[in-house]
Amino acid sequence: MAKEALEKVRQAEEKAREITKEASQKSRDIRRDAEARADERYKEIMNMAAKETEALREKARLEGEQEAKPILESGKAKAEELSALDDKVLEDAVNIILERIVKADGNR
């Protein structure tokens, strides 16, 4: 009877070791799986952030172009107006400016 009891204790101990070993392996598997999922999620988040950053950049570029368009058109129109001035008008304007500069410097 003592021999049977010892055998049952030995079997119980062996079963406990087996359960502990399986639990440790399961724990490692769960941890590895969780780390893989976390890594995958991190990559997804970084990819989404990169796409959002690019979309914001493109939006800012388009808004900048829209804001600059009327300014550029206005400058172009003014440049064309100046280019269209008659040479005589330009010559008169230059003479007036030179006269004012000469008078201002000559009166010192």
C-alpha positions in Angstrom: 0.0 0.0 0.0 2.8 2.4 0.8 4.3 1.5 -2.5 1.0 2.4 -4.3 0.8 5.7 -2.4 4.4 6.6 -3.3 3.6 5.7 -7.0 0.6 8.0 -6.9 2.7 10.8 -5.4 5.3 10.3 -8.0 2.7 10.3 -10.8 1.1 13.5 -9.3 4.5 15.1 -9.2 5.2 14.1 -12.8 1.8 15.4 -13.9 2.5 18.7 -12.0 5.9 19.1 -13.8 4.2 18.4 -17.1 1.4 21.0 -16.4 4.1 23.5 -15.3 6.1 22.9 -18.5 3.0 23.3 -20.7 2.0 26.5 -18.9 5.5 27.9 -19.3 5.4 27.1 -23.0 1.9 28.5 -23.4 3.1 31.7 -21.6 6.0 32.0 -24.0 3.7 31.5 -27.0 1.2 34.1 -25.8 4.0 36.6 -25.2 5.6 36.0 -28.6 2.1 36.4 -30.2 1.4 39.6 -28.3 4.8 41.0 -29.3 4.1 40.2 -32.9 0.7 41.8 -32.8 2.1 44.9 -31.1 4.9 45.2 -33.7 2.3 44.8 -36.5 0.0 47.4 -34.9 3.0 49.8 -34.5 3.8 49.4 -38.2 0.2 50.1 -39.1 0.1 53.2 -37.0 3.4 54.5 -38.4 2.1 53.9 -42.0 -1.2 55.7 -41.2 0.8 58.6 -39.7 3.0 58.8 -42.8 0.0 58.9 -45.1 -1.7 61.6 -43.0 1.5 63.6 -43.0 1.7 63.4 -46.8 -1.9 64.4 -47.2 -1.4 67.4 -44.9 1.6 68.4 -46.9 -0.2 68.2 -50.2 -3.2 70.2 -48.7 -0.8 72.9 -47.5 0.9 73.0 -50.9 -2.4 73.4 -52.7 -3.6 76.1 -50.3 -0.3 78.0 -50.8 -0.7 77.8 -54.6 -4.2 79.1 -54.3 -3.1 82.0 -52.1 -0.2 82.8 -54.3 -2.1 82.7 -57.6 -3.9 86.1 -57.3 -0.7 87.7 -56.0 1.3 86.4 -59.0 -1.5 87.4 -61.4 -1.6 90.9 -60.0 2.2 91.3 -60.3 2.2 90.0 -63.8 -0.6 92.5 -64.8 1.4 95.3 -63.2 4.5 94.2 -65.1 2.6 94.1 -68.3 1.2 97.6 -67.6 4.7 98.9 -67.1 6.0 97.2 -70.2 3.2 98.7 -72.2 4.0 102.3 -71.2 5.1 104.5 -74.1 8.9 105.2 -74.2 8.1 108.9 -74.1 6.1 108.6 -70.9 9.0 106.5 -69.4 11.6 109.0 -70.5 9.5 111.9 -68.9 9.2 109.9 -65.7 12.9 109.2 -65.5 13.7 112.9 -66.1 11.3 114.0 -63.4 12.9 111.5 -60.9 16.4 112.5 -61.9 15.5 116.2 -61.5 14.2 115.6 -58.0 17.3 113.7 -57.0 19.6 116.3 -58.4 17.7 119.1 -56.7 17.6 117.2 -53.4 21.4 116.6 -53.6 22.1 120.1 -54.9 20.3 121.8 -52.0 22.4 120.3 -49.3 
